[in-house]
């Protein structure tokens, strides 16, 4: 069974940086439709960054210029680098990727979510 395991969240001062990791385990050949979402209390979940299998990236306006999505194919890991964090970035961040194994498409999978808290 495949799964996505996140790490890298935590508490940071405004202006600081964090890098989130989302590692796919199991029999994985390809990760597609890579995305990072966040949900703050009382707000809807939003897509903050995405990357297609061809490495084209897209960012929400809220993170554009500050957030960077990247991948390490050898480690089956997707990253979200977040710079110049602000209190409004406080949320639970979750990865959501389409995974392909030796026998084909396994479906879309969510990471467990990690809390990012930015203090003033």
C-alpha positions as a printed Julia matrix, in Angstrom:
120×3 Matrix{Float64}:
   0.0    0.0     0.0
   1.3    3.44   -0.88
   1.18   6.42    1.42
   2.38  10.01    1.71
   4.25  11.03    4.84
   4.8   14.69    5.6
   7.43  16.41    7.68
   8.87  19.87    8.2
   6.06  21.83    9.81
   6.38  23.8    12.98
   6.37  27.21   14.55
   8.3   30.09   13.03
   8.6   33.83   13.48
   7.28  36.18   10.82
   9.84  36.53    8.06
  11.22  33.07    8.63
  11.29  30.07    6.35
  10.19  26.46    6.42
  10.5   23.57    4.02
   7.79  20.94    3.99
   8.45  17.45    2.68
   6.03  14.88    1.35
   7.57  11.47    0.79
   5.78   8.7    -1.06
   6.42   5.19    0.17
   5.52   1.88   -1.37
   5.88   0.69   -4.92
   5.92   4.03   -6.73
   7.05   4.65  -10.29
   5.73   8.15  -10.84
   4.15  11.02   -8.95
   1.76  13.2   -10.92
  -0.51  16.18  -10.27
   1.55  17.23   -7.28
  -0.03  19.8    -5.04
   0.18  21.46   -1.66
  -2.99  22.64    0.04
  -3.62  24.56    3.2
  -6.59  25.17    5.43
  -6.78  27.79    8.13
  -9.4   27.71   10.9
 -12.74  28.91    9.61
 -11.55  29.05    6.02
 -11.86  26.81    3.0
  -8.97  24.68    1.87
  -6.96  26.28   -0.9
  -4.38  25.03   -3.34
  -1.2   27.02   -2.79
   1.22  25.31   -5.17
   1.15  22.62   -7.82
   3.52  20.91  -10.21
   2.71  18.79  -13.22
   4.79  15.75  -14.1
   6.5   17.86  -16.75
   7.68  20.27  -14.02
   5.36  23.15  -14.9
   4.44  24.94  -11.69
   1.56  27.12  -10.56
   1.1   29.17   -7.41
  -1.74  30.89   -5.69
  -1.4   34.64   -5.54
  -0.99  34.42   -1.79
   2.26  32.49   -2.11
   3.58  33.68   -5.44
   7.16  34.86   -5.11
   7.52  33.31   -1.66
   6.64  29.64   -2.12
   8.44  27.13   -4.33
   7.36  23.58   -5.1
  10.03  21.1    -6.15
  10.68  17.38   -6.29
  13.41  14.81   -5.83
  12.54  11.92   -8.11
  15.16   9.6    -6.62
  13.55   9.98   -3.19
   9.94  10.13   -4.39
   9.63  13.32   -2.4
   7.93  16.64   -3.11
   8.89  19.79   -1.25
   7.32  23.12   -0.5
   9.82  25.84    0.34
   8.14  28.74    2.11
  10.03  31.99    2.58
   9.1   35.25    4.27
   6.29  33.58    6.16
   3.58  35.78    7.6
   0.91  35.18   10.25
  -1.73  34.8     7.57
   0.16  31.74    6.32
  -0.76  29.9     9.51
  -2.66  26.77    8.5
  -2.57  23.01    8.23
  -0.65  22.12    5.08
  -1.33  18.89    3.24
   0.14  17.3     0.15
  -2.11  15.62   -2.37
  -0.58  13.7    -5.25
  -1.57  11.21   -7.9
   0.63   8.13   -7.61
   1.51   5.5   -10.19
   2.94   2.11   -9.3
   4.2   -0.86  -11.26
   0.63  -1.9   -12.04
  -0.57   1.56  -13.01
  -2.5    4.37  -11.43
  -3.08   3.89   -7.71
  -5.25   6.95   -7.17
  -4.88  10.25   -5.38
  -3.4   10.23   -1.9
  -3.3   12.75    0.93
  -0.53  13.31    3.4
  -1.46  13.4     7.05
  -1.21  17.19    7.25
   1.19  19.3     9.23
   0.65  22.47   11.22
   2.49  25.63   10.24
   2.2   28.44   12.74
   3.69  31.87   12.08
   3.95  34.28   14.99
   4.3   38.04   14.83
